[in-house]
């Protein structure tokens, strides 16, 4: 059984309201349940496999490591991979559809179309 936890407190601490979609234009909070939920390694085997996985750019430059996953609450589909960067302590959310798994090097690769 997959257990989903509400990500509200972490989101408020890190100032990530725009990424998680709880605010409407003008800064007002949406009514109703949160749109996204945090999924940690303890919640799912997929999250467990990706936890700590290196994420690199298409050029091979390291961006960070997977901290946790963000799942859309209504559809239970993976939407974002949240990275923790050691250098600046920054938190970065990358769209899941912009990543692919490089099995030869056991890492996620972030790519963009140019």
C-alpha positions as CSV (number, residue, x, y, z in Angstrom):
1,X,0.0,0.0,0.0
2,X,1.4,3.4,-1.0
3,X,1.0,6.0,1.7
4,X,0.9,9.7,0.6
5,X,1.8,12.4,3.1
6,X,0.7,16.0,2.8
7,X,3.6,18.2,1.7
8,X,2.1,21.5,3.0
9,X,4.5,22.2,6.0
10,X,7.6,21.5,4.0
11,X,6.4,23.6,1.1
12,X,5.7,26.6,3.4
13,X,9.1,26.3,5.1
14,X,10.9,26.3,1.7
15,X,8.7,28.9,0.0
16,X,7.8,26.7,-2.9
17,X,4.1,27.7,-3.3
18,X,4.3,28.4,-7.0
19,X,5.8,25.0,-7.8
20,X,3.1,23.1,-5.9
21,X,0.1,25.0,-7.2
22,X,-1.7,25.9,-4.0
23,X,-1.9,29.6,-4.8
24,X,-3.9,31.4,-7.4
25,X,-2.7,34.4,-9.3
26,X,-2.7,37.3,-6.9
27,X,-1.4,35.2,-4.0
28,X,-4.7,33.8,-2.7
29,X,-4.7,30.2,-1.6
30,X,-6.9,27.8,-3.5
31,X,-9.8,26.2,-1.7
32,X,-9.8,22.4,-1.4
33,X,-7.2,19.8,-0.9
34,X,-3.6,20.3,-2.1
35,X,-2.9,19.5,-5.7
36,X,0.4,17.7,-5.0
37,X,1.7,15.4,-2.3
38,X,5.2,14.5,-1.2
39,X,6.3,10.9,-1.7
40,X,9.3,9.8,0.3
41,X,11.4,6.6,0.1
42,X,9.5,5.1,3.0
43,X,6.2,5.5,1.0
44,X,7.0,3.6,-2.2
45,X,9.5,1.2,-3.7
46,X,9.9,3.6,-6.7
47,X,10.7,6.5,-4.4
48,X,13.1,4.1,-2.5
49,X,14.9,3.2,-5.7
50,X,15.3,6.9,-6.8
51,X,16.2,8.3,-3.4
52,X,19.7,9.6,-3.4
53,X,20.1,8.9,-7.2
54,X,22.4,11.3,-9.0
55,X,20.9,13.7,-11.5
56,X,23.1,15.2,-14.2
57,X,22.6,17.5,-17.2
58,X,22.7,16.2,-20.7
59,X,26.4,17.2,-20.7
60,X,27.1,15.0,-17.7
61,X,27.5,17.8,-15.2
62,X,26.1,16.9,-11.8
63,X,23.0,18.9,-10.8
64,X,22.2,17.2,-7.5
65,X,20.7,14.1,-5.9
66,X,17.0,13.0,-5.5
67,X,15.6,14.1,-2.2
68,X,11.9,13.2,-2.7
69,X,9.2,12.9,-5.3
70,X,6.1,15.0,-5.9
71,X,2.9,13.2,-6.9
72,X,-0.3,14.7,-8.2
73,X,-2.9,14.0,-5.6
74,X,-5.9,13.3,-7.9
75,X,-4.2,11.0,-10.4
76,X,-1.3,9.7,-8.2
77,X,1.1,10.3,-11.1
78,X,4.7,11.3,-10.6
79,X,5.1,15.0,-11.6
80,X,8.3,16.3,-10.1
81,X,11.6,15.0,-8.8
82,X,12.9,17.3,-6.0
83,X,16.7,17.6,-5.7
84,X,18.9,18.7,-2.8
85,X,22.1,20.5,-3.7
86,X,24.9,20.4,-1.2
87,X,26.8,23.4,-2.4
88,X,24.1,26.1,-1.9
89,X,21.5,24.1,0.1
90,X,19.1,24.9,-2.7
91,X,16.1,22.8,-3.4
92,X,15.2,22.2,-7.1
93,X,12.1,20.6,-8.6
94,X,12.5,19.1,-12.0
95,X,9.5,17.9,-14.1
96,X,9.5,14.1,-14.3
97,X,8.9,14.2,-18.1
98,X,12.2,16.1,-18.6
99,X,14.2,13.2,-17.0
100,X,15.3,9.8,-18.3
101,X,17.1,7.0,-16.4
102,X,20.6,6.2,-17.7
103,X,20.8,2.6,-16.7
104,X,24.4,2.3,-17.8
105,X,25.5,4.8,-15.2
106,X,22.6,4.4,-12.7
107,X,21.6,8.1,-12.8
108,X,18.8,10.4,-14.0
109,X,19.6,12.7,-16.9
110,X,17.9,16.1,-17.2
111,X,17.4,17.2,-20.8
112,X,15.8,20.1,-22.6
113,X,15.0,20.6,-26.2
114,X,17.1,23.3,-27.9
